[in-house]
Amino acid sequence: MTHYTLADLEMADRHIAHGEQHIARQEMLLTSLQLKGYQTKDAVALLKLLNEAQAEHRAHRDAIAAALDRSA
């Protein structure tokens, strides 16, 4: 059984915040590439991966929060 602390929850929150920043930057880059008529297949694939990783970060954060609630 894994024991989490508030520091773990705070770290997960930071990872989520950083992930949101990465996603926003990638969305801006993708839009810029589209407007300039460049190929966007790789940029779209990266955005998909970033969103998938973000979903995993959120799920992990939720698991940490639930574990902390159970131990309170």
C-alpha positions, 0 to 999 in steps of 0.5 A: 500500500502506498502512503501519500502525503500532502507534498505528493498532492501538491506535486501532482497539482504542479504537474497538472499545471505544467501540463496545462501550460505545455498543452496551451503552447502546443495548441498555439503552435499548431494553430500557427502551423495551420495558418502558415499552411505547414504540415501538422500531423506531428504537432497533432500527434504530440498534442494528443500525447500531451492530452493523454498524459494530462489525463493520467496526471489527473487520474493520479492526482485523484487517486492521491486525494482519495488516499489522503481522504481515506487516511484522514 
